[in-house]
Amino acid sequence: MQRIDIHTHILPEHLPRWAEKYGYGGFIHLEHHQSCRAKMMIDDKFFREIESNCWDPEVRIKDCDAHKITMQVISTIPVLFNY
């Protein structure tokens, strides 16, 4: 029997600092501050901490195997809808 994770978020490992390119704020960027961990920042404000299973497919597959997940529905996080 299949087990489907219907709420899976992914991010690229590195997000450009779009505020520097476009001259205004409100964009998400990542600050990698520990091994396999990053802070999601909106400008200089902490938003959320994430782990490497958000960007590393090998880690994601190990997580799926550990929880016996056979399929995932992947979507962006809501704060990135405007990207």
C-alpha positions in Angstrom: 0.0 0.0 0.0 1.3 3.5 -0.8 1.7 6.2 1.8 1.5 9.7 0.3 2.8 12.9 2.0 0.5 15.5 0.7 2.1 18.5 2.3 5.8 18.7 1.3 7.8 21.9 0.9 11.0 22.4 -0.9 13.4 25.3 -1.4 16.6 25.7 -3.3 19.7 25.4 -1.1 20.7 29.0 -1.9 18.4 31.9 -2.6 19.8 35.0 -4.2 19.5 38.3 -2.2 16.9 39.7 -4.5 16.7 42.9 -2.4 20.2 43.8 -3.4 19.4 43.2 -7.1 16.0 45.0 -7.2 16.6 47.7 -4.6 13.7 47.0 -2.2 13.0 44.5 0.5 10.5 41.8 1.5 12.3 38.9 -0.1 13.3 35.6 1.6 16.9 34.6 1.7 18.7 31.8 3.6 21.4 32.1 6.2 23.2 28.8 6.6 24.4 29.0 10.2 24.9 25.4 11.1 25.6 22.2 9.3 22.4 21.1 7.6 20.4 24.1 9.0 19.4 27.5 7.7 17.5 30.5 8.9 14.9 31.8 6.5 15.1 35.6 6.7 12.9 38.3 5.3 15.3 41.2 5.0 17.1 41.1 8.4 14.1 39.6 10.3 14.1 35.9 11.3 11.1 34.0 9.8 11.7 30.3 10.3 14.5 27.7 10.7 14.7 24.9 8.2 16.8 21.8 7.8 18.5 20.2 4.9 15.6 18.0 4.0 14.1 21.1 2.4 16.8 21.3 -0.2 18.8 18.0 -0.2 17.1 15.2 -2.1 19.2 12.5 -0.5 18.2 13.7 3.0 14.5 13.9 1.8 14.6 10.3 0.5 16.1 9.0 3.8 13.2 10.8 5.7 10.7 9.3 3.4 12.2 5.8 3.8 12.2 6.2 7.6 8.5 7.1 7.6 7.6 4.6 4.9 6.4 7.4 2.5 6.2 6.2 -1.1 5.3 9.5 -2.8 5.3 13.2 -2.0 3.2 16.1 -3.3 5.7 19.0 -3.6 4.8 22.6 -3.3 6.4 25.9 -2.6 6.0 27.6 0.7 3.4 30.4 0.9 5.9 33.2 1.4 7.4 32.3 -2.0 4.1 32.5 -4.0 5.1 35.9 -5.3 8.4 34.6 -6.7 
